[in-house]
Amino acid sequence: MAATSVRLLTRNLEGLATDRAGWRQGDASNRKCCRQACQQALTTQVVGKAGSRNLLCRDKGDLHRKGWLQGEHVFGSEVEQPERQRRLALSSRSARKVGCRASAGVAPGEKKRIVVTGLGVVSCYGTDVNHFYDQLLAGKSGITHLENFDAAAYPTKIGGEIKRDDFETGDYINPKMARRMDNYIRYLMVAGKKSLEDAGLSTEVMESLDKARCGILIGSAMGGMQIFTDAIEALNTNFKRMNPFCIPFVCSNMGSAMLAMDLGFMGPNYSIATACATGNYCILSAANHIWNGEADLMLCGGSDAAILPIGLGGFVACKALSKRNDAPEKASRPWDTDRDGFVMGEGAGVLILEELEHAKRRGAKIYCEFLGGSFTSDAHHMTDPHPEGAGVEMCLQRALESSGVAAEDVNYVNAHATSTLAGDLQEYKALHRAFGSNADLKMNSTKSLIGHLLGAAGAVEAVATALETGWVHPNLNLENPEPLVDNNVLVGGQKEKLDIKVALSNSFGFGGHNSSILFGPYKA
């Protein structure tokens, strides 16, 4: 009787361990059902001597901990193989019941495949993703003189600005709320909902999704700078004049949160702020939630709206900006010897990452496959890159290793290249060491056309990378290339044909944040 009691108790303890894992992911009703089932099983199945009955009387939390920490380790030797297999089958059914499920078509232990099924963008080109791509291929600069505020007193008067009269939220945001929001939230929500439209996720299709397994991870490096500025101005008069939403709308997580409220997405939802590497950090982190089985679909990317007096003034104080005010379209010139700093941009980029089998079941169009990436830190300086490019090179190598991609297969790089004196060359050196032997390697910088979108840069450039189908966009203003660079590697002033095998997109940020992400053509 005692041995039987031990075996039965072991069975229930191991079941509790599985259920405990499920509780973290199941909803409240599932947790309640799971709890009731476990209590019933313990009450009806555990019989025997007083020792077994007394164990049931202990604190339930302690019982769960003992099962989680000790179950198989302590009692495993007494469990026969057929019984073990039966328990595993039961555990599998229990896990599925509470939402801890494996995707159909994915073998146990096999890494899930992730594809890009939707793209949304807000930029100086507008809000249409196809127009955005066409403008890039045509080599049309979006950098102009600033118009949304008077920049006459600033040494820099240009940027990749979204003109106030050219951007409308339309039906994408409640008009009353839109008037109170910071632009970074407006851009984020419009780009996010545009990506849903692009993915064919209509209202009817959305109703069929398991929204507990849909999440949003869209970051912002700068957050609500306009709201913060307005609040300071109001405070100088009277605190009662402050926007009642000023605190939440300043927070960089609020864009993701408000988009989730509109969509009803209850999966992972937060934002990351790693300066100008924010977009890539969000994309790779979103993919990790899918690989970890926590989500089937993730909206991810970045948004920033910092072309404001405080933003412009701050970067002017850093001596980081180009002063080529007489020819705005010539100001952003990565790898050119005459570059004199970067050009600010603004906007948002959103990608929909989706587990492959989930995408196939709903008949989604697929742009490309997301292969993986990596993050590292320079641990060197607040604003300057590591002089040897050590952090960047390590990031590239780790991205290849984690994605299972061979260096020789990477033949396109959308570089971070911001048009700064030190940054462009340090990145180029690291890329050349990693991929310089690839005969058909091509490299360009989207920033040469639209400027540097800060926390949105990586996301908007990932959109451009995902859209590259047989063509790569030009590098503008590469008139006098640095002697160190290979002109055969850098794309020239016109778009070029390229059969992309694997594409890499880099983003780096103040604080020494490095990120590299990889995309490849989708193959069934």
C-alpha positions in Angstrom: 0.0 0.0 0.0 2.8 2.4 0.9 4.6 1.9 -2.4 1.4 2.4 -4.3 0.7 5.6 -2.4 4.2 6.9 -3.2 3.7 6.2 -6.9 0.3 7.9 -7.0 1.6 10.8 -5.0 4.6 11.1 -7.3 2.3 11.1 -10.3 0.3 14.0 -8.9 3.3 16.0 -7.8 4.7 15.8 -11.4 1.4 16.7 -12.8 1.3 19.7 -10.5 4.8 20.7 -11.8 3.5 20.7 -15.3 0.3 22.5 -14.3 2.4 25.1 -12.4 4.3 25.9 -15.6 1.0 26.2 -17.4 -0.5 28.5 -14.7 2.0 31.2 -15.8 0.6 31.3 -19.3 -3.1 30.3 -18.8 -5.9 32.8 -18.2 -7.8 33.1 -14.9 -10.5 30.5 -15.9 -7.9 28.0 -16.9 -6.0 28.4 -13.7 -9.2 27.8 -11.7 -10.0 24.7 -13.7 -6.5 23.5 -13.3 -6.5 24.1 -9.6 -9.8 22.3 -9.1 -8.6 19.3 -11.1 -5.4 19.0 -9.1 -7.2 19.2 -5.8 -9.7 16.6 -6.9 -7.0 14.3 -8.1 -5.1 14.6 -4.8 -8.3 14.0 -2.8 -9.4 10.9 -4.7 -6.2 9.2 -5.7 -3.8 9.6 -2.8 -4.6 6.8 -0.3 -2.5 4.8 2.1 -0.8 5.3 5.4 -1.1 8.4 7.6 2.1 9.8 6.2 0.5 10.2 2.8 -2.6 11.7 4.2 -0.7 14.1 6.4 1.3 15.4 3.4 -2.1 16.5 1.9 -2.8 18.5 5.0 0.4 20.7 4.5 0.3 24.1 3.0 -0.7 23.8 -0.6 2.1 26.2 -1.7 4.6 23.9 0.0 3.2 20.9 -1.7 3.5 22.6 -5.1 7.1 23.5 -4.3 8.0 20.0 -3.3 6.5 18.6 -6.4 8.2 21.2 -8.6 11.6 20.8 -7.0 11.7 17.1 -6.1 9.1 15.1 -7.9 11.1 13.2 -10.5 14.4 13.5 -8.7 13.3 11.9 -5.4 10.8 9.3 -6.6 11.7 8.7 -10.2 13.5 5.4 -9.6 10.2 3.8 -8.4 8.2 4.7 -11.5 8.1 2.1 -14.2 8.6 3.1 -17.9 5.0 2.5 -19.1 3.7 4.6 -16.2 6.2 7.4 -17.1 5.0 7.4 -20.7 1.4 7.6 -19.6 2.2 10.5 -17.3 3.9 12.4 -20.0 0.9 12.0 -22.3 -1.3 13.2 -19.5 1.0 16.1 -18.8 1.0 17.1 -22.5 -2.8 17.2 -22.5 -2.8 19.2 -19.3 -0.3 21.7 -20.8 -2.4 22.1 -23.9 -5.5 22.7 -21.7 -3.9 25.7 -19.9 -2.4 27.3 -23.0 1.2 26.0 -22.8 1.0 24.4 -26.3 3.5 23.6 -29.0 2.7 24.9 -32.5 1.3 22.4 -35.0 3.9 21.2 -37.4 6.8 21.9 -35.1 8.6 18.8 -33.7 9.6 18.8 -30.1 12.9 20.5 -29.6 12.8 22.1 -33.1 13.2 25.8 -33.3 10.1 27.5 -34.6 10.3 29.4 -37.8 9.2 33.1 -37.8 8.1 35.1 -40.8 7.3 38.7 -41.5 3.7 39.0 -42.6 2.9 42.7 -42.2 4.7 46.1 -42.5 3.7 49.6 -41.4 5.7 52.8 -41.7 5.3 56.5 -40.9 8.1 58.6 -42.3 8.9 61.8 -44.2 7.6 60.0 -47.3 4.1 59.5 -45.7 2.3 56.4 -44.4 2.1 54.1 -47.4 4.7 51.3 -47.2 4.7 50.8 -51.0 5.3 54.5 -51.6 8.0 54.4 -49.0 9.8 51.6 -50.9 9.3 53.3 -54.3 10.9 56.5 -52.9 13.9 54.6 -51.6 14.5 52.9 -54.9 14.1 56.1 -56.8 16.8 57.7 -54.5 14.5 60.6 -53.6 15.7 62.4 -50.4 13.1 63.1 -47.8 15.4 65.6 -46.0 14.1 69.2 -46.1 14.2 72.5 -44.3 12.3 72.4 -41.0 8.8 73.9 -41.0 7.0 72.7 -37.9 8.8 75.3 -35.7 11.0 78.2 -36.3 14.6 76.9 -36.4 16.2 80.2 -37.6 18.3 80.5 -34.4 19.8 77.0 -34.7 22.9 76.2 -36.6 21.1 73.2 -38.1 17.8 73.9 -39.8 17.1 70.7 -41.7 15.8 67.2 -41.0 13.7 64.3 -42.2 10.6 66.0 -40.8 7.1 64.8 -41.1 5.2 68.0 -42.0 2.3 68.7 -39.7 -0.1 69.3 -42.5 0.9 66.0 -44.2 0.1 63.6 -41.4 -3.4 62.7 -40.3 -4.4 60.0 -37.9 -7.7 59.5 -39.6 -9.8 56.7 -38.2 -6.8 55.0 -36.7 -7.0 56.9 -33.4 -9.9 58.4 -31.4 -9.8 62.1 -32.4 -10.2 63.4 -28.9 -7.4 61.2 -27.6 -5.2 61.9 -30.6 -5.2 65.6 -29.8 -3.7 64.9 -26.4 -1.1 62.4 -27.5 2.5 62.9 -28.2 3.5 62.4 -31.9 5.6 59.4 -31.1 2.3 57.6 -29.9 0.4 58.9 -33.0 3.1 57.6 -35.3 3.3 54.3 -33.5 -0.4 53.6 -33.6 -0.9 54.5 -37.2 2.1 52.4 -38.3 0.9 49.5 -36.1 -2.6 49.6 -37.6 -1.2 50.0 -41.1 0.9 46.8 -40.5 -2.3 44.9 -39.6 -4.0 46.1 -42.8 -1.0 45.1 -44.8 -1.0 41.6 -43.1 -4.7 41.1 -44.0 -5.7 41.1 -40.4 -9.2 42.6 -40.8 -11.6 42.9 -38.0 -13.2 39.6 -38.9 -9.8 37.8 -39.0 -8.7 39.5 -35.7 -11.8 38.0 -34.0 -10.5 34.5 -34.7 -7.1 35.1 -33.2 -6.2 34.0 -29.7 -5.4 37.4 -28.4 -3.8 36.0 -25.3 -1.0 34.9 -27.7 -0.7 38.2 -29.6 1.6 40.8 -28.2 3.2 44.2 -28.9 6.8 45.4 -28.4 7.3 48.8 -29.9 9.9 51.0 -28.2 10.9 54.7 -28.2 14.3 56.1 -27.4 13.0 59.6 -26.5 9.4 59.1 -25.4 6.9 61.9 -25.3 9.3 64.9 -25.6 6.6 67.3 -26.9 4.2 66.4 -24.1 7.1 66.9 -21.6 8.0 70.3 -23.1 4.3 71.4 -23.0 4.0 70.3 -19.4 7.1 72.4 -18.4 5.6 75.5 -20.2 2.2 75.0 -18.5 3.9 74.5 -15.1 5.6 77.9 -15.4 2.2 79.4 -15.5 0.1 77.2 -13.2 0.2 73.4 -12.6 -3.6 73.4 -13.2 -2.9 74.1 -16.9 -1.0 70.8 -17.3 -2.3 68.0 -19.6 -3.8 65.4 -17.2 -2.3 62.8 -19.4 1.2 64.3 -19.4 2.8 61.7 -17.2 1.5 58.6 -19.0 2.1 60.1 -22.4 5.7 60.9 -21.6 6.4 57.3 -20.9 8.0 55.3 -23.7 5.9 52.2 -23.0 2.5 54.0 -23.4 2.5 53.6 -27.2 2.6 49.8 -27.1 0.1 49.9 -24.2 -2.5 52.0 -26.0 -2.2 50.0 -29.2 -2.8 46.8 -27.2 -5.9 48.4 -25.6 -7.3 49.2 -29.0 -6.6 45.7 -30.4 -7.3 43.7 -27.3 -3.9 42.0 -27.5 -3.2 40.4 -24.1 0.2 38.8 -24.8 3.6 40.3 -24.0 3.4 44.1 -24.0 6.2 46.5 -23.2 8.8 48.7 -24.7 12.6 48.8 -24.8 14.7 52.0 -24.8 18.3 51.5 -26.0 18.8 54.8 -27.7 19.2 54.4 -31.5 19.3 50.6 -31.2 15.8 50.5 -29.8 14.0 49.2 -32.9 16.3 46.2 -33.4 16.1 45.3 -29.7 12.4 45.3 -29.9 12.3 43.2 -33.0 14.6 40.5 -31.7 13.0 40.5 -28.3 9.6 40.0 -29.9 10.9 37.1 -31.9 12.2 35.5 -28.6 8.6 35.5 -27.2 7.5 33.5 -30.2 10.5 31.1 -30.0 9.8 30.7 -26.3 6.2 29.6 -27.0 4.7 32.7 -25.3 3.1 34.2 -28.5 2.1 33.4 -32.0 2.1 36.9 -33.4 4.0 40.0 -32.3 3.8 43.6 -33.5 7.3 45.1 -33.0 9.4 48.1 -34.0 10.1 51.6 -32.8 8.8 55.2 -32.9 10.3 58.6 -32.2 9.3 62.2 -32.7 12.2 64.3 -31.5 12.5 67.0 -34.2 11.5 69.7 -31.7 13.4 72.7 -30.3 14.5 70.6 -27.3 15.6 67.6 -29.4 17.3 69.7 -32.1 19.0 71.9 -29.4 20.2 68.8 -27.5 21.9 67.3 -30.5 23.3 70.6 -31.6 24.9 70.9 -28.1 26.4 67.4 -28.8 27.9 68.8 -32.0 26.5 65.7 -33.7 24.4 67.3 -36.5 25.1 68.3 -40.1 25.0 72.0 -40.8 24.6 71.7 -44.6 21.5 73.9 -44.6 22.0 75.2 -48.1 21.4 71.8 -49.6 19.3 69.6 -47.3 19.2 66.7 -49.7 23.0 66.6 -49.7 23.5 66.6 -45.9 23.2 62.9 -45.0 26.2 61.3 -46.7 27.5 58.1 -45.0 31.0 57.0 -45.9 31.7 60.2 -47.8 34.8 62.2 -46.8 32.7 65.4 -46.7 30.2 64.3 -44.2 29.8 66.6 -41.2 27.3 64.9 -38.9 24.0 63.1 -39.0 20.6 64.5 -39.9 17.6 64.0 -37.6 14.6 62.1 -38.8 11.3 61.0 -37.2 8.6 58.4 -37.7 7.7 54.8 -36.9 8.3 51.4 -38.3 6.3 48.3 -37.3 6.8 44.7 -38.4 4.4 41.8 -37.8 6.4 38.7 -36.8 4.4 35.5 -36.9 5.0 31.9 -36.2 5.1 30.2 -39.5 2.4 27.5 -39.0 0.1 30.2 -37.5 0.7 32.4 -40.6 0.1 29.5 -43.0 -3.2 28.5 -41.3 -4.7 31.9 -41.9 -3.3 32.1 -45.4 -1.0 35.1 -44.7 1.3 36.6 -47.3 4.9 36.3 -46.3 7.5 38.9 -47.0 10.5 37.0 -45.7 11.8 34.9 -42.9 13.2 36.4 -39.7 16.3 34.3 -38.9 17.6 35.8 -35.6 20.1 38.3 -34.3 22.1 39.4 -31.3 22.8 42.2 -28.8 26.1 43.3 -27.2 27.6 46.2 -25.3 30.7 48.2 -26.1 31.2 48.9 -22.4 33.5 51.7 -23.6 32.0 55.2 -23.8 28.6 57.0 -23.5 28.5 58.3 -27.1 31.7 57.2 -29.0 32.0 53.7 -30.6 34.7 51.3 -29.4 37.9 52.3 -31.4 38.5 48.7 -32.4 34.8 47.9 -33.1 35.0 45.0 -30.6 31.4 45.1 -29.5 30.1 45.4 -33.1 32.2 42.5 -34.3 31.1 40.3 -31.4 27.5 41.2 -32.1 27.9 40.2 -35.8 29.4 36.8 -34.9 26.8 36.0 -32.2 24.0 37.0 -34.6 25.4 34.5 -37.2 25.8 31.7 -34.6 22.4 32.1 -33.0 20.7 32.2 -36.5 22.6 29.3 -37.9 23.8 31.4 -40.8 27.2 31.1 -42.5 29.0 34.4 -43.0 29.5 33.7 -46.7 25.7 33.7 -47.1 25.2 37.3 -46.0 25.3 39.3 -49.2 23.3 42.4 -48.2 23.8 44.8 -45.3 21.6 47.7 -44.4 24.1 49.5 -42.2 23.6 51.7 -39.2 25.9 54.3 -41.0 24.6 57.6 -39.7 27.0 60.0 -41.6 29.3 60.6 -38.5 33.0 60.7 -38.8 33.9 57.9 -36.4 30.8 55.7 -36.5 30.7 55.0 -40.2 34.2 53.7 -40.5 34.2 51.7 -37.3 31.1 49.8 -38.5 32.5 49.4 -42.0 35.7 47.8 -40.6 33.8 45.3 -38.5 31.5 44.4 -41.4 34.5 44.1 -43.7 36.2 41.7 -41.3 33.1 39.6 -41.0 31.9 39.6 -44.7 34.6 41.2 -46.8 35.4 38.0 -48.6 31.9 37.7 -50.0 32.2 38.5 -53.7 28.6 39.8 -54.1 28.3 41.7 -50.9 26.4 45.0 -51.1 25.9 47.6 -48.4 23.8 50.7 -48.1 22.4 53.2 -45.6 18.7 54.1 -45.5 19.7 57.2 -43.4 21.2 58.7 -46.5 17.7 59.2 -47.8 15.5 59.9 -44.7 17.9 60.8 -41.9 18.4 59.1 -38.6 15.1 58.3 -36.9 16.7 57.5 -33.5 14.7 54.8 -31.7 12.7 54.2 -34.9 15.7 53.9 -37.1 16.3 50.2 -36.8 12.6 49.4 -37.3 12.1 51.6 -40.4 15.3 50.2 -41.8 14.1 46.6 -41.1 11.0 47.5 -43.0 13.2 48.6 -45.9 15.2 45.4 -45.6 12.2 43.2 -45.6 10.9 44.9 -48.7 14.1 44.4 -50.7 13.0 42.0 -53.5 15.6 41.9 -56.2 16.7 45.5 -55.8 18.7 47.4 -53.2 18.2 51.1 -52.8 21.0 53.6 -53.5 23.4 55.4 -51.2 22.8 59.1 -51.7 25.7 61.6 -51.7 28.5 59.1 -51.9 30.6 61.5 -54.1 34.0 61.2 -52.4 34.1 57.8 -50.6 36.5 57.3 -47.8 39.8 55.7 -49.1 39.2 52.8 -46.7 35.9 51.7 -48.2 35.4 49.4 -51.2 33.3 51.1 -53.9 32.3 47.7 -55.2 30.7 46.9 -51.9 28.8 50.1 -51.4 25.7 50.6 -53.5 26.1 53.6 -55.8 23.8 56.5 -56.5 21.3 54.3 -58.3 19.4 51.2 -57.2 21.1 47.9 -58.0 19.9 44.4 -58.7 20.7 41.8 -56.1 19.5 38.3 -55.4 19.5 38.5 -51.6 20.5 35.3 -49.8 20.7 36.7 -46.3 20.2 40.3 -45.3 21.6 41.9 -42.2 20.4 45.1 -40.5 22.6 46.9 -37.9 21.6 49.4 -35.3 23.8 51.0 -32.6 22.9 53.4 -29.8 24.4 55.8 -27.3 25.6 53.8 -24.3 27.4 51.3 -26.5 24.3 49.3 -27.4 24.9 47.1 -30.5 22.3 45.0 -32.4 22.2 43.0 -35.5 19.2 41.2 -37.0 19.0 38.8 -40.0 16.3 38.2 -42.6 16.2 35.7 -45.5 13.9 34.8 -48.4 11.1 32.6 -47.2 11.4 29.0 -48.5 8.5 26.6 -47.9 
